Amino acid sequence: MKAARTLLRQQPKTAVARGHKASFTSLNQDTPYQLCFLRHGQSTWNRDNRFIGWTDTPLTDDGVLEARVAGQMMFNAGIRFDEVHTSLLRRTIRTANLALMELGQEYLPVYKHWRLNERSYGDLVGKNKKEVVSQFGVDQVKRWRRSYDEPPPPMTRDHPYYPGKDPRYREMLNSIPESESLHDTMKRSSVYWDEVIAPSLRDGKTVLIVGHENNLRSLIMRLEDIGKEDIINLCLPRAVPLAYRLDENLKPVARKDGKLDEATGYLRGEWLGGDKAVRDILQRDRQQVYDTSITTNLEMSGKDAFHKLYNISRPSPEAQAASSRSFEGSSFFEAEIDRPGRSEVA
């Protein structure tokens, strides 16, 4: 898309010289390469337990609060960014803007691209997840939602939520997917990683990616070398930052405790909300989709929603340790140095 290409050509010069250990972030003491993933806050269709895909649903009031709490967690951990990447969908765009507001970094460039959109859920888009589970069964729905290479049934062009009706995709109508597996999603997200995000990381920039669960899963699967058979078990919570230290090959550096995260059992990144809080949120999310014996909408239970927000906003031991070494007021931009132009991403 022309607009996206223009944005990529206009990216500012690097802020940190290659190999420099950035002193402005407490999480980045052992490596100059740092990355943080953040899933968006609650949208209206998250609240209503509906398959979303490329549908442009806005944040709810709770979603706004979740995004702000995520920004506060990153601020309290001492992490600061050079640039932000997100999708063309407003639930991620607004989450990014709200988080940056809490960080005091509204000035940062925010790059938007369709390759970071959520996966297409095909004909499931708009349907209630628990009703689909009742119709097709837990195993089938789990494979559609979380497996590597089994896409949901395709969407036809007369579907009420067909993205081709949206003017933002008018220049890529032939590229709009009818349905996507995680593998399909990874193919497009990998192009953006290789041509945009990886060069920024190698230049010493600290990068925030605000995305959607399956698009982020596709990036994390590749980053962590998670197997095709195991990826079905990886789920990501909304609005809890996942921070990574990377080595010179842009692979994760081990956590300080030398273990994988307790929330999923697959990750070397650090959940800034703490592993236990994330584990509890993921358990709630599984019940919301798969447990048909629960008739209450857990997304609309005020007690549950605010209990979750309270839990993740309290500093975890990791976050407390990080905040004790937080931003020390050093110059954010160490040097303005020229860099080659960034390749365009179609």
C-alpha positions, 0 to 999 in steps of 0.5 A: 500500500502506498501510504504504508510504503511512504511511512516506512521510507520516512522512518527517523534515523536510528536513535542508538548506535549499533552495539550500544547498551541502552541505559534508558531501560532497566530491562535492557542491561544485558543486550542492546536488542529489545522487543516488547509484544502487547495484545490490544485491550478488550474490544466490543466483540471480545466482550461479546465473545464473537470471532473478530478477524479483520472486523474493525471493532473498537475498544470498550471502556474496559479495553481503554482501561486495560490499555492504560494499565499496560502502559503503566506496567511498561512505565513502572518497569522502566522500559522506553521505546524508539518506535511502535508497529501495529495493524490497520485495526483501531483496537490495536491503534488505540491501544498503542496510543493509550499505552504511549500516553501512559509512557509519556511517549506520544511523540513516537512514530507508530507504523501501521500495516495490514501484515500485522492484522489479526488472522482471518477467521473466515466464515466464523467472523461475527459468530458467538464462540461458545455457540460455535463450540456447541455446534462443532465441538471443543476439539474442532474449534480449538484447531480452528483457533490455535492449530498451525495449519487448519484454517476455519471455513472460508468467507465468501465475498457476500459475507456481511463482514467481508473486508473488501467492503472497507476502503482501507483495503481498496488497493489490495482486494486480491490479497484479502484472505478468505480464511487463514491458518496460523501458517498463513498468518505467519507467512505475511507477518514474517515479511514484515518482521524480516523487512521492517522490525528486524532491521530496527532491532539490529540498529539498536532500537527498542521496539513495541509491537501492538497486535492481535493474539494470532498475529503475535502468536505467529511472530512468537512461534518463530522467535521462540522456535515453538513446534507445529504440534505445540503451538496449539497450546500457546494463548496470549492474554490481552493488554499484558506486555511481554518483554524480550531481551534478544541476542545478536541473532535476534533470538531470546536471551534466557530469563533471569531465573533460567526458566520458561514462563510459568503462564504458558510454559513456552516463553523466555520473555517476561510478563510484566504483569507476572506469570501467575496473573497471566495464568489466571487470565488465560484460564478465564479466557479458556472457560469463556470460549470452551466451557459451555456449562458456564452461561455467564459471559465472563467478559461482562462480569464486573467483579471478574473484569476489575479483579483481573485489572487489579491483579495485573496492575499490581507490580510483580516481583520482576516489575518491582525489581525492574522499577528499582533500576528504572529510567535514570534520566540519561539522554534518550537519543545517544546519537543521530547517525545516518542509516540506509533506506528501509526496504518497502513492504507490500 
